[in-house]
Amino acid sequence: MDKPLKLNSYCVKEGVRNESTKPHQLPLYLSSSFVMEDSQEAVDIFTGKKKGHVYGRYGNPTIDAVAHKIAQMEGYDLKGDAYGFLTSSGMSAITTLIMATLQSGDAVLTQGNLYGGSTELLNKLLSRMGISTIFTNLQDLNGVERILKDNSNIRMVYFETPANPTMACIDIEAINIIASKYGVPTAIDNTFCTPYLQRPLSMGTDYVIHSTTKYLNGHGNSIAGAIIAADYDASRKIWETLKLNGSTCNPFDAWLLSNGLKTLAIRMDKHSSNAQAIAEYLSQHDKVAHVNYNGLPDHPDHEIAKKQMSQMGGMLSFTVVGGQAEALATIDRLQCCTHAPTLGDVDTLVLHPTTSSHLNVDKAVREANGITDGMIRVSVGIEDVEDLIADFEQALNQL
Ligand SMILES: *Cc1c(COP(=O)(O)O)cnc(C)c1O
């Protein structure tokens, strides 16, 4: 501009940026809109002829870089591309996926031991929008086939494997084969495994969702979710829904996730080896009645887990001898482990499911699923495992 501005105008205007050097690390873009170079560019971007950013709710360079990276990881074994989107939370990833793919009159087939928030979403909100849910044991493959045959309104099979907190596994490939026979798409919540341990898209799953809040970020400092689809047309529907329901991830949480992702592989290696050592230690302790960890040969789903997971991950649960009082006393005596209602962080976290995550699940249903009052869930961290074992040892030995 040749004519000098008045002082207040200089305050309001953006400063002159030197963008001739490229930042080594992904910059955090905090801009709700993007400048159109000229009117033709505006038309081209709005009509989809040209790729570009226009408005932050539709995405921005920070968010899109991270979404793309997660899609590359989940789609690692595919011949073609996978398409990824970041959402404001794991819950909004599920909501957006269902809003994008189902409509009133449709039904979802899922398991009884789903993440509590997902169960409530289906039962309390989506039911009001005319989307019904059939809960069944997805390990019973004949039963699944029968239900699909009898209910032609089922338009999605939605599941988690391993499931919280018993680590029950569902055979991904087998479910996908049955569902595709009836033309029903499948979706998996891959939060517990991450694409480093399990890649459902390569086994024929249509959609993967994540609470990136957990292992993908790994540091317990951001809330976000992801949706990944292998099919381009399906991905457009997701993008359109995301744009309209407004559940885009915020750039700062995406940026934190970007940092966390860089160490995913070494974190998951250590989570898995630490969890295996702790599961083996707990199994032989006389104050421990039972341990649920897929890496133990006596876990009922050890073989399914080995088939579809490259390592057994960092989640386990165990039941102390006694009941709720003994479980809570053990949690209170732990010093190296922290009592907190999340998972997948670098430090070890414990939780008492029947008084927290599974409080609203009927006692009879809980017990039928092996979730007892003496159970403690552990999200095993990446500390030195000797310190963790010593912590469990001192806590259990006081029982
Ligand atoms: C935490 C979690 C969710 C929900 O994710 P948020 O980021 O808390 O919304 C969904 N599924 C699983 C398996 C989870 O652990």
The ligand as a Gaussian input file, in Angstrom:
#p B3LYP/6-31G(d) Opt

LIG

0 1
 C      -12.590000     -42.772000      25.440000
 C      -13.199000     -43.636000      24.446000
 C      -14.186000     -43.162000      23.570000
 C      -14.714000     -41.748000      23.636000
 O      -13.717000     -40.842000      23.286000
 P      -13.667000     -39.303000      23.782000
 O      -12.437000     -38.775000      23.131000
 O      -13.637000     -39.311000      25.266000
 O      -14.910000     -38.658000      23.269000
 C      -14.702000     -44.038000      22.639000
 N      -14.276000     -45.321000      22.567000
 C      -13.335000     -45.811000      23.392000
 C      -12.917000     -47.230000      23.262000
 C      -12.768000     -44.990000      24.362000
 O      -11.848000     -45.496000      25.198000

